[in-house]
């Protein structure tokens, strides 16, 4: 008679595939189900910021991991430039898959782990900028394994927060200036410049 390991029987069915993005040091690990609430993102630039995110904290045990980001159904891992993805991607993929199969928590306290750097819009102009970002920019940025958040609008300057794969990405400055800045200038004449934190 066959015996079954109870833990094996009750493991969650996890399929995880990898997606490259414009940042050569980041890789997106996409799951076959939602990992966090839609519209929420969690960015961990170091182990200290990941105290309420057990998966991120464990990923920082890999010496080459420099940043971890959670959003919708994916985890973006940013590595140090000295290491090639081909050397470590399978190890990271296997680690995340096993973690998810065991149904361990991604976040101990989602509200505490969520960054609240986004300013509350003060006027109609800020709301208009946020709506443009939500409709035209965020979906593309999310596809690349990152997130962008409105921070402030003062004296004609829009400040955005770049998270996940967007942070440290060589092409993010080009995207910011030739893409987002041009878009906002054409749709909101009051916008003179777009700058970013977390580049």
C-alpha positions in Angstrom: 0.0 0.0 0.0 1.3 3.4 -1.0 1.9 6.0 1.7 1.5 9.7 1.1 3.4 12.5 2.8 0.6 14.7 4.2 2.6 17.9 3.6 3.2 16.9 -0.1 -0.5 16.3 -0.6 -1.5 19.7 0.7 1.1 21.8 -1.1 -0.3 24.7 -3.1 0.0 24.2 -6.9 2.5 26.9 -7.8 3.7 27.7 -11.3 6.4 30.3 -11.5 7.9 31.7 -14.7 10.6 34.3 -15.2 10.3 37.5 -17.3 13.2 39.8 -18.1 12.6 43.6 -18.0 14.6 46.7 -19.2 16.7 46.6 -16.0 19.4 44.0 -16.6 19.8 43.5 -12.8 16.2 42.7 -12.2 14.1 39.7 -12.9 10.4 39.2 -12.5 9.1 35.9 -11.1 5.5 35.6 -12.1 3.1 33.3 -10.2 -0.1 31.6 -11.5 -2.2 33.4 -8.8 -2.4 36.8 -7.1 0.1 37.3 -4.4 -1.0 40.7 -3.0 -4.1 42.8 -3.3 -4.7 44.5 -6.7 -3.3 48.0 -6.8 -1.0 47.4 -3.8 2.8 47.3 -4.1 5.5 46.6 -1.6 9.1 47.7 -2.3 12.0 46.6 -0.1 15.3 48.3 -1.0 17.1 46.5 1.9 16.7 43.9 4.6 15.9 46.5 7.2 12.8 47.6 5.3 11.7 44.0 5.0 11.1 43.2 8.6 7.4 42.7 8.0 7.9 40.7 4.8 9.2 37.2 5.6 9.7 36.2 1.9 11.7 39.4 1.1 13.7 39.0 4.3 14.6 35.4 3.4 15.6 36.5 -0.1 18.0 39.0 1.3 19.9 36.0 2.8 21.2 35.5 -0.7 24.3 37.8 -0.8 23.6 39.0 -4.3 20.0 40.2 -3.7 19.8 44.0 -3.4 16.1 44.7 -3.7 12.8 42.8 -3.5 9.4 44.1 -4.8 5.9 42.5 -4.6 2.9 43.5 -6.8 -0.2 41.7 -8.0 1.0 38.2 -9.1 4.8 38.7 -9.2 8.0 39.2 -7.2 10.8 41.3 -8.7 14.3 40.5 -7.5 17.2 42.9 -8.1 20.7 41.5 -7.9 24.1 43.0 -7.6 25.8 43.7 -11.0 28.7 41.3 -10.3 26.5 38.2 -10.5 25.0 37.0 -13.8 21.3 35.9 -13.8 22.2 32.7 -15.6 24.2 31.6 -12.5 21.4 32.3 -9.9 18.0 32.6 -11.5 17.0 28.9 -11.1 18.0 28.9 -7.5 15.9 32.0 -6.8 13.0 30.6 -8.8 13.1 27.3 -6.9 13.4 29.1 -3.5 10.3 31.3 -4.2 8.3 28.4 -5.6 9.0 26.3 -2.5 8.1 29.2 -0.2 4.8 29.8 -2.0 4.0 26.0 -2.1 4.2 26.0 1.7 1.7 28.9 1.9 4.0 30.9 4.1 3.0 34.6 4.4 4.5 37.1 2.1 3.7 39.9 4.6 3.1 39.7 8.3 1.2 43.0 8.4 0.4 44.4 4.9 -0.6 47.8 6.1 2.7 48.2 8.0 4.8 46.9 5.1 3.1 49.1 2.5 5.1 52.3 1.7 3.0 55.4 2.3 5.4 57.8 0.5 2.7 58.8 -1.9 1.3 62.1 -0.9 -2.5 62.6 -0.7 -3.5 64.8 -3.6 -4.3 68.3 -2.5 -6.1 69.7 -5.6 -7.7 68.9 -8.9 -4.4 69.3 -10.8 -2.7 66.7 -8.7 -5.7 64.4 -9.2 -5.4 64.9 -12.9 -1.7 64.0 -12.9 -2.4 60.9 -10.8 -5.2 59.8 -13.2 -2.9 60.1 -16.2 -0.2 58.1 -14.5 -2.8 55.4 -13.5 -4.2 55.1 -17.0 -1.2 55.6 -19.3 2.0 54.8 -17.3 1.4 52.4 -14.5 0.2 49.4 -16.6 3.4 49.5 -18.7 5.7 50.0 -15.7 4.0 47.0 -13.9 4.6 44.8 -17.0 8.3 45.6 -16.5 8.2 44.4 -12.9 8.1 47.8 -11.2 5.8 50.5 -10.0 5.6 54.3 -10.1 3.9 56.5 -7.5 3.0 60.1 -7.5 4.9 61.9 -4.7 4.4 65.6 -5.2 3.7 68.5 -7.5 5.3 71.8 -6.7 6.3 74.8 -8.8 5.7 73.0 -12.0 7.8 69.9 -11.0 6.2 66.5 -10.6 8.2 64.1 -8.3 7.6 60.4 -8.7 8.8 57.4 -6.7 10.3 54.5 -8.7 10.0 51.1 -7.2 11.0 47.5 -8.0 12.7 47.0 -11.4 12.4 50.7 -12.2 14.8 51.7 -9.4 18.3 51.5 -10.7 17.2 50.7 -14.3 19.5 52.4 -16.9 16.5 53.1 -19.1 14.3 54.6 -16.4 15.8 58.1 -16.9 15.0 58.0 -20.6 11.5 56.7 -19.9 11.0 59.4 -17.3 12.1 62.3 -19.6 11.1 61.2 -23.1 8.0 59.3 -22.0 6.3 60.4 -18.8 7.5 64.0 -18.9 6.4 64.6 -22.5 3.0 62.9 -21.8 2.3 65.0 -18.7 3.5 68.2 -20.4 1.1 67.6 -23.3 -1.9 66.8 -21.1 -1.2 69.1 -18.2 0.3 72.4 -19.4 1.2 73.4 -15.8 3.8 70.6 -15.7 7.3 71.8 -16.6 9.5 68.9 -15.4 9.3 65.4 -14.1 11.9 64.1 -11.6 12.1 60.8 -9.7 13.2 59.5 -6.3 14.6 56.0 -6.2 16.4 56.1 -9.6 
